[in-house]
Amino acid sequence: MVEATRTGQVVGSLDISGITNQAIEGVTIDNLGNIYLVAEDSGTPNSRLFVLTTPVPEPETWAMMAAGLALLGWRARRRRGA
């Protein structure tokens, strides 16, 4: 699966071959970035829905971002005081 802009520039890709060996019949991506795949076993009436959600940042990531913003705020305040 490939993500492209309207001008045809490829901006990302996703290899779904490792998710299932079934035939993928439908792919939907919602506005939150969740990917829904519908797969069906060949020769059987069984079908499955796979939902690939967007990754959630780890707490350490949030802490690093907060520390960086605090450092930027401290520098800006220090510059105004000088």
N, CA, C and O atoms as a GROMACS GRO file, in nm:
protein
  328
    1MET      N    1   0.085  -0.115   0.000
    1MET     CA    2   0.000   0.000   0.000
    1MET      C    3   0.091   0.123   0.000
    1MET      O    4   0.192   0.126   0.071
    2VAL      N    5   0.056   0.222  -0.080
    2VAL     CA    6   0.137   0.342  -0.095
    2VAL      C    7   0.051   0.464  -0.069
    2VAL      O    8  -0.063   0.471  -0.115
    3GLU      N    9   0.105   0.561   0.004
    3GLU     CA   10   0.037   0.688   0.027
    3GLU      C   11   0.099   0.791  -0.066
    3GLU      O   12   0.221   0.805  -0.071
    4ALA      N   13   0.015   0.862  -0.140
    4ALA     CA   14   0.066   0.960  -0.236
    4ALA      C   15  -0.017   1.087  -0.229
    4ALA      O   16  -0.134   1.085  -0.189
    5THR      N   17   0.045   1.198  -0.269
    5THR     CA   18  -0.027   1.324  -0.278
    5THR      C   19  -0.109   1.326  -0.406
    5THR      O   20  -0.099   1.235  -0.488
    6ARG      N   21  -0.189   1.430  -0.422
    6ARG     CA   22  -0.271   1.439  -0.544
    6ARG      C   23  -0.188   1.461  -0.669
    6ARG      O   24  -0.234   1.436  -0.780
    7THR      N   25  -0.065   1.508  -0.652
    7THR     CA   26   0.024   1.527  -0.766
    7THR      C   27   0.100   1.400  -0.801
    7THR      O   28   0.174   1.398  -0.900
    8GLY      N   29   0.085   1.295  -0.722
    8GLY     CA   30   0.150   1.168  -0.750
    8GLY      C   31   0.280   1.145  -0.675
    8GLY      O   32   0.345   1.043  -0.696
    9GLN      N   33   0.318   1.237  -0.587
    9GLN     CA   34   0.441   1.220  -0.509
    9GLN      C   35   0.416   1.120  -0.397
    9GLN      O   36   0.322   1.137  -0.318
   10VAL      N   37   0.498   1.016  -0.389
   10VAL     CA   38   0.484   0.914  -0.285
   10VAL      C   39   0.538   0.971  -0.153
   10VAL      O   40   0.652   1.016  -0.147
   11VAL      N   41   0.454   0.968  -0.048
   11VAL     CA   42   0.494   1.020   0.082
   11VAL      C   43   0.508   0.912   0.188
   11VAL      O   44   0.561   0.938   0.296
   12GLY      N   45   0.462   0.791   0.160
   12GLY     CA   46   0.476   0.684   0.257
   12GLY      C   47   0.428   0.552   0.199
   12GLY      O   48   0.359   0.550   0.096
   13SER      N   49   0.464   0.444   0.265
   13SER     CA   50   0.419   0.313   0.220
   13SER      C   51   0.401   0.222   0.340
   13SER      O   52   0.457   0.246   0.447
   14LEU      N   53   0.324   0.117   0.322
   14LEU     CA   54   0.298   0.020   0.427
   14LEU      C   55   0.297  -0.118   0.364
   14LEU      O   56   0.222  -0.143   0.270
   15ASP      N   57   0.381  -0.207   0.415
   15ASP     CA   58   0.386  -0.345   0.366
   15ASP      C   59   0.290  -0.427   0.451
   15ASP      O   60   0.316  -0.449   0.570
   16ILE      N   61   0.180  -0.472   0.392
   16ILE     CA   62   0.080  -0.547   0.468
   16ILE      C   63   0.092  -0.697   0.446
   16ILE      O   64   0.005  -0.773   0.489
   17SER      N   65   0.199  -0.741   0.380
   17SER     CA   66   0.213  -0.883   0.352
   17SER      C   67   0.235  -0.966   0.478
   17SER      O   68   0.201  -1.084   0.480
   18GLY      N   69   0.292  -0.907   0.584
   18GLY     CA   70   0.317  -0.981   0.706
   18GLY      C   71   0.198  -0.989   0.799
   18GLY      O   72   0.203  -1.059   0.900
   19ILE      N   73   0.091  -0.918   0.768
   19ILE     CA   74  -0.026  -0.915   0.855
   19ILE      C   75  -0.109  -1.041   0.838
   19ILE      O   76  -0.150  -1.102   0.937
   20THR      N   77  -0.134  -1.080   0.715
   20THR     CA   78  -0.217  -1.197   0.689
   20THR      C   79  -0.179  -1.255   0.553
   20THR      O   80  -0.132  -1.184   0.464
   21ASN      N   81  -0.200  -1.385   0.539
   21ASN     CA   82  -0.177  -1.447   0.409
   21ASN      C   83  -0.308  -1.457   0.331
   21ASN      O   84  -0.312  -1.518   0.224
   22GLN      N   85  -0.413  -1.399   0.384
   22GLN     CA   86  -0.542  -1.399   0.317
   22GLN      C   87  -0.546  -1.288   0.213
   22GLN      O   88  -0.463  -1.197   0.214
   23ALA      N   89  -0.641  -1.296   0.124
   23ALA     CA   90  -0.658  -1.193   0.022
   23ALA      C   91  -0.721  -1.070   0.086
   23ALA      O   92  -0.827  -1.078   0.148
   24ILE      N   93  -0.656  -0.956   0.070
   24ILE     CA   94  -0.710  -0.830   0.121
   24ILE      C   95  -0.815  -0.781   0.021
   24ILE      O   96  -0.784  -0.762  -0.097
   25GLU      N   97  -0.938  -0.761   0.068
   25GLU     CA   98  -1.046  -0.720  -0.021
   25GLU      C   99  -1.077  -0.572  -0.013
   25GLU      O  100  -1.127  -0.513  -0.108
   26GLY      N  101  -1.047  -0.511   0.100
   26GLY     CA  102  -1.078  -0.370   0.114
   26GLY      C  103  -0.985  -0.302   0.211
   26GLY      O  104  -0.944  -0.361   0.311
   27VAL      N  105  -0.952  -0.177   0.182
   27VAL     CA  106  -0.867  -0.096   0.268
   27VAL      C  107  -0.935   0.038   0.287
   27VAL      O  108  -0.975   0.103   0.190
   28THR      N  109  -0.949   0.080   0.413
   28THR     CA  110  -1.006   0.210   0.445
   28THR      C  111  -0.915   0.278   0.546
   28THR      O  112  -0.868   0.215   0.640
   29ILE      N  113  -0.892   0.407   0.528
   29ILE     CA  114  -0.814   0.486   0.622
   29ILE      C  115  -0.902   0.601   0.668
   29ILE      O  116  -0.949   0.680   0.586
   30ASP      N  117  -0.925   0.611   0.800
   30ASP     CA  118  -1.010   0.719   0.850
   30ASP      C  119  -0.927   0.845   0.876
   30ASP      O  120  -0.806   0.846   0.859
   31ASN      N  121  -0.996   0.952   0.919
   31ASN     CA  122  -0.928   1.080   0.937
   31ASN      C  123  -0.834   1.082   1.057
   31ASN      O  124  -0.758   1.178   1.073
   32LEU      N  125  -0.835   0.980   1.141
   32LEU     CA  126  -0.741   0.969   1.253
   32LEU      C  127  -0.616   0.891   1.216
   32LEU      O  128  -0.523   0.881   1.296
   33GLY      N  129  -0.613   0.836   1.096
   33GLY     CA  130  -0.498   0.759   1.052
   33GLY      C  131  -0.510   0.610   1.078
   33GLY      O  132  -0.416   0.535   1.051
   34ASN      N  133  -0.624   0.564   1.130
   34ASN     CA  134  -0.645   0.421   1.152
   34ASN      C  135  -0.668   0.353   1.018
   34ASN      O  136  -0.740   0.405   0.933
   35ILE      N  137  -0.608   0.237   1.000
   35ILE     CA  138  -0.620   0.162   0.875
   35ILE      C  139  -0.705   0.038   0.902
   35ILE      O  140  -0.676  -0.038   0.994
   36TYR      N  141  -0.808   0.018   0.821
   36TYR     CA  142  -0.897  -0.097   0.834
   36TYR      C  143  -0.878  -0.186   0.711
   36TYR      O  144  -0.893  -0.140   0.597
   37LEU      N  145  -0.846  -0.312   0.734
   37LEU     CA  146  -0.828  -0.408   0.626
   37LEU      C  147  -0.933  -0.517   0.639
   37LEU      O  148  -0.956  -0.568   0.749
   38VAL      N  149  -0.998  -0.552   0.530
   38VAL     CA  150  -1.092  -0.663   0.528
   38VAL      C  151  -1.028  -0.774   0.446
   38VAL      O  152  -0.991  -0.754   0.331
   39ALA      N  153  -1.015  -0.892   0.508
   39ALA     CA  154  -0.951  -1.006   0.441
   39ALA      C  155  -1.046  -1.124   0.445
   39ALA      O  156  -1.125  -1.138   0.538
   40GLU      N  157  -1.038  -1.209   0.344
   40GLU     CA  158  -1.125  -1.325   0.338
   40GLU      C  159  -1.044  -1.448   0.301
   40GLU      O  160  -0.960  -1.444   0.211
   41ASP      N  161  -1.071  -1.560   0.372
   41ASP     CA  162  -1.008  -1.687   0.338
   41ASP      C  163  -1.063  -1.734   0.204
   41ASP      O  164  -1.183  -1.728   0.179
   42SER      N  165  -0.974  -1.781   0.118
   42SER     CA  166  -1.022  -1.833  -0.010
   42SER      C  167  -1.088  -1.968   0.011
   42SER      O  168  -1.035  -2.055   0.081
   43GLY      N  169  -1.203  -1.985  -0.049
   43GLY     CA  170  -1.274  -2.112  -0.040
   43GLY      C  171  -1.359  -2.129   0.085
   43GLY      O  172  -1.427  -2.230   0.098
   44THR      N  173  -1.357  -2.034   0.177
   44THR     CA  174  -1.440  -2.043   0.297
   44THR      C  175  -1.518  -1.912   0.314
   44THR      O  176  -1.477  -1.809   0.260
   45PRO      N  177  -1.628  -1.916   0.387
   45PRO     CA  178  -1.706  -1.793   0.406
   45PRO      C  179  -1.652  -1.704   0.518
   45PRO      O  180  -1.716  -1.606   0.556
   46ASN      N  181  -1.535  -1.737   0.571
   46ASN     CA  182  -1.479  -1.659   0.681
   46ASN      C  183  -1.418  -1.529   0.631
   46ASN      O  184  -1.346  -1.528   0.531
   47SER      N  185  -1.448  -1.421   0.700
   47SER     CA  186  -1.381  -1.295   0.670
   47SER      C  187  -1.334  -1.234   0.800
   47SER      O  188  -1.389  -1.262   0.906
   48ARG      N  189  -1.233  -1.150   0.792
   48ARG     CA  190  -1.174  -1.089   0.911
   48ARG      C  191  -1.154  -0.941   0.888
   48ARG      O  192  -1.136  -0.896   0.774
   49LEU      N  193  -1.159  -0.866   0.997
   49LEU     CA  194  -1.132  -0.723   0.993
   49LEU      C  195  -1.008  -0.697   1.078
   49LEU      O  196  -1.004  -0.733   1.195
   50PHE      N  197  -0.909  -0.635   1.019
   50PHE     CA  198  -0.787  -0.596   1.090
   50PHE      C  199  -0.788  -0.445   1.104
   50PHE      O  200  -0.816  -0.373   1.008
   51VAL      N  201  -0.758  -0.396   1.223
   51VAL     CA  202  -0.750  -0.252   1.246
   51VAL      C  203  -0.608  -0.220   1.289
   51VAL      O  204  -0.560  -0.268   1.392
   52LEU      N  205  -0.540  -0.138   1.211
   52LEU     CA  206  -0.405  -0.093   1.242
   52LEU      C  207  -0.415   0.050   1.290
   52LEU      O  208  -0.444   0.140   1.210
   53THR      N  209  -0.393   0.073   1.417
   53THR     CA  210  -0.409   0.207   1.472
   53THR      C  211  -0.278   0.284   1.468
   53THR      O  212  -0.170   0.226   1.455
   54THR      N  213  -0.289   0.414   1.479
   54THR     CA  214  -0.170   0.499   1.480
   54THR      C  215  -0.095   0.478   1.611
   54THR      O  216  -0.157   0.455   1.714
   55PRO      N  217   0.036   0.485   1.608
   55PRO     CA  218   0.114   0.463   1.730
   55PRO      C  219   0.093   0.576   1.832
   55PRO      O  220   0.078   0.692   1.795
   56VAL      N  221   0.093   0.538   1.958
   56VAL     CA  222   0.080   0.635   2.067
   56VAL      C  223   0.219   0.662   2.122
   56VAL      O  224   0.293   0.568   2.153
   57PRO      N  225   0.257   0.789   2.136
   57PRO     CA  226   0.391   0.819   2.188
   57PRO      C  227   0.410   0.765   2.330
   57PRO      O  228   0.318   0.766   2.411
   58GLU      N  229   0.529   0.717   2.358
   58GLU     CA  230   0.564   0.667   2.490
   58GLU      C  231   0.573   0.784   2.588
   58GLU      O  232   0.597   0.897   2.547
   59PRO      N  233   0.554   0.758   2.719
   59PRO     CA  234   0.566   0.865   2.818
   59PRO      C  235   0.700   0.936   2.814
   59PRO      O  236   0.709   1.056   2.838
   60GLU      N  237   0.807   0.861   2.782
   60GLU     CA  238   0.939   0.924   2.773
   60GLU      C  239   0.944   1.027   2.661
   60GLU      O  240   1.012   1.129   2.673
   61THR      N  241   0.872   1.002   2.554
   61THR     CA  242   0.867   1.097   2.443
   61THR      C  243   0.800   1.226   2.488
   61THR      O  244   0.848   1.335   2.458
   62TRP      N  245   0.688   1.212   2.559
   62TRP     CA  246   0.618   1.331   2.609
   62TRP      C  247   0.707   1.407   2.708
   62TRP      O  248   0.710   1.530   2.705
   63ALA      N  249   0.778   1.335   2.794
   63ALA     CA  250   0.866   1.400   2.891
   63ALA      C  251   0.979   1.475   2.821
   63ALA      O  252   1.013   1.587   2.861
   64MET      N  253   1.036   1.415   2.717
   64MET     CA  254   1.143   1.481   2.643
   64MET      C  255   1.091   1.607   2.573
   64MET      O  256   1.158   1.709   2.570
   65MET      N  257   0.971   1.598   2.516
   65MET     CA  258   0.913   1.715   2.450
   65MET      C  259   0.886   1.826   2.552
   65MET      O  260   0.914   1.942   2.525
   66ALA      N  261   0.831   1.791   2.668
   66ALA     CA  262   0.804   1.890   2.773
   66ALA      C  263   0.933   1.954   2.822
   66ALA      O  264   0.938   2.074   2.845
   67ALA      N  265   1.038   1.874   2.838
   67ALA     CA  266   1.166   1.928   2.882
   67ALA      C  267   1.223   2.024   2.778
   67ALA      O  268   1.278   2.128   2.813
   68GLY      N  269   1.211   1.989   2.651
   68GLY     CA  270   1.258   2.077   2.544
   68GLY      C  271   1.182   2.208   2.540
   68GLY      O  272   1.242   2.314   2.522
   69LEU      N  273   1.050   2.201   2.555
   69LEU     CA  274   0.969   2.324   2.557
   69LEU      C  275   1.003   2.410   2.679
   69LEU      O  276   1.008   2.532   2.669
   70ALA      N  277   1.025   2.346   2.794
   70ALA     CA  278   1.063   2.420   2.914
   70ALA      C  279   1.197   2.489   2.894
   70ALA      O  280   1.215   2.604   2.936
   71LEU      N  281   1.290   2.421   2.831
   71LEU     CA  282   1.421   2.480   2.803
   71LEU      C  283   1.409   2.599   2.709
   71LEU      O  284   1.474   2.702   2.729
   72LEU      N  285   1.328   2.587   2.606
   72LEU     CA  286   1.306   2.699   2.515
   72LEU      C  287   1.242   2.817   2.586
   72LEU      O  288   1.280   2.932   2.564
   73GLY      N  289   1.144   2.789   2.672
   73GLY     CA  290   1.081   2.896   2.750
   73GLY      C  291   1.178   2.964   2.844
   73GLY      O  292   1.176   3.086   2.858
   74TRP      N  293   1.264   2.885   2.907
   74TRP     CA  294   1.363   2.941   2.999
   74TRP      C  295   1.460   3.032   2.924
   74TRP      O  296   1.494   3.140   2.972
   75ARG      N  297   1.504   2.987   2.806
   75ARG     CA  298   1.597   3.070   2.726
   75ARG      C  299   1.531   3.199   2.680
   75ARG      O  300   1.594   3.305   2.683
   76ALA      N  301   1.406   3.190   2.637
   76ALA     CA  302   1.336   3.310   2.591
   76ALA      C  303   1.319   3.409   2.706
   76ALA      O  304   1.336   3.529   2.688
   77ARG      N  305   1.285   3.357   2.823
   77ARG     CA  306   1.268   3.445   2.939
   77ARG      C  307   1.401   3.508   2.980
   77ARG      O  308   1.407   3.625   3.018
   78ARG      N  309   1.508   3.430   2.972
   78ARG     CA  310   1.640   3.479   3.009
   78ARG      C  311   1.686   3.589   2.913
   78ARG      O  312   1.749   3.686   2.955
   79ARG      N  313   1.656   3.574   2.785
   79ARG     CA  314   1.694   3.676   2.686
   79ARG      C  315   1.618   3.806   2.709
   79ARG      O  316   1.676   3.914   2.693
   80ARG      N  317   1.491   3.797   2.746
   80ARG     CA  318   1.414   3.919   2.771
   80ARG      C  319   1.464   3.993   2.893
   80ARG      O  320   1.458   4.116   2.899
   81GLY      N  321   1.515   3.919   2.991
   81GLY     CA  322   1.565   3.980   3.114
   81GLY      C  323   1.700   4.048   3.096
   81GLY      O  324   1.735   4.136   3.174
   82ALA      N  325   1.775   4.008   2.996
   82ALA     CA  326   1.911   4.062   2.977
   82ALA      C  327   1.912   4.191   2.898
   82ALA      O  328   2.019   4.247   2.875
   0.00000   0.00000   0.00000
